Every structure is written in structure tokens, then in C-alpha cells.
């Protein structure tokens, strides 16, 4: 049951799961395993960056497999959740309008 995995003070209510879901103990446990050797995936100057790149590539493979995606699908990492994914999609199809330009 994922409710038992939520990291949240007792008595606090959280209603914004779409944009900012709460941390889960099981996920944080896995992240804590990676953090001691975490490094930039865009670098090849250290063993840690190599390990992080391997972990990242394996995660991409695992996600594609879990979603039954073949070579006809692209998995595009975009950073910070659904908001970032929507913005990236808008940019790719050419309809993104930066916030300051909207007015």
C-alpha cells in the first residue's frame, strides 16, 4: 500500500499530487543507494559520472520495457515532472509561448 510509504507529517493534508507528489520511503531508499556515487551524466571524466550514466541508461531501458515501447517510440527526459514534460512537448511541436510573451 503506497499510503504507508508516504513521507508526510501526521495530520497534514496534501492535495497537489499531480504537480508535486509527496516523497515515498521506497523511492527515497533507492535514491539513497545512488547518491554516494552520483555525478553528472554529461561528463566522462570520472568513475562516478560513468556509473551514473550506466544507471540512467538502465532506468531508460526499464521504463521503455515497463511501458512496452519499441524502437518506434522515443523516451525524452525533461527534468522536473509533468509540467516540464508538457513544456518540452509544446516546444517540440512548435507551440510553446514563453510566459512573458503571452501578455
N, C-alpha and C positions, 0 to 999 in steps of 0.2 A: 504494500500500500504506500503510494508516494506521499500521502499526507504525513506519514510518520517520518519521512525523510526531509521535510521542510525545515529550514533554519529560520525560525521566527520566534520572537519573544512571545510568551504566553499572554493571551489577552489582546494581542494586536491583530487587527483585521487588515488584509491586503486584497485589493480588488483589481489591480492592474497587471494581471498575468500575461496579457497579450504583449504589451510593450516591455515590461520589466518583471519577468518571473522571479520568484524567490530562489535562493540557492538551495540545493539539495545535498544532504550529507553524502550520499553515494557518489555524486558528481564531484564534490569538493575533495573526497577521499582520492579519487583518481587524479585530479589536478595536483594534489599534494605529492603524488608519486613523480610527476613530471617536473615540478618546479626546481628541484635541486640541479637539474641539467638543462633547464630551459634557456634557449638563446634564439636569436633572430633567424628565421627560416631563409632569409635572403642572403645569408653570409655563408661562406665556405672556409672561414679562417680558423675554426676551432672544432674540436670534437663535439662540444655541446651543440653547436649550430647544426652539425651533421646529424646528431641524434634527434634533435627537434624536427629537422626536415624529414627524417625517416618516420617519426611518429605522426607528423602531419600527413604525409603521403598514405600511410596505413589507414589513418582516420578517413581520408577521402575515399579509399577503396572500400572500407567498411560501410560508409554512408551509401555509396553507389550500390553496393551489394544489398543492403537492407531495403533500399527503395526499388530494387530490381531494374536499375538503369544500365543500359548497354552503351556501346561506343557512340550511339546517336544522340546521347544526352551529355550536356556539359554541366559540371558542378562548379559553380563560381563562388569562391569565398569572398565575402564582402564585409566582414568585420563585426558589426555590433547589432546583430539581431534582425528582426523583421523590418524595422524602419530602414536600415541600411540596405537590406535586400530589395525593398521596393524602390528606393532611390537608385540603386545600381541598375535595376531593370528599366526604369524610366530613362536613365542615361543611355543604356544600350539601344533602346528603340527610338531615341531622339526626342523625347517629350518632356525631359526634365527642365523645370524652370527654377533657377535659384531663388530662395526666399526674398531677397531684396529687390529682385526684378519684378515680382508679382504685382507690386503696388504700382 
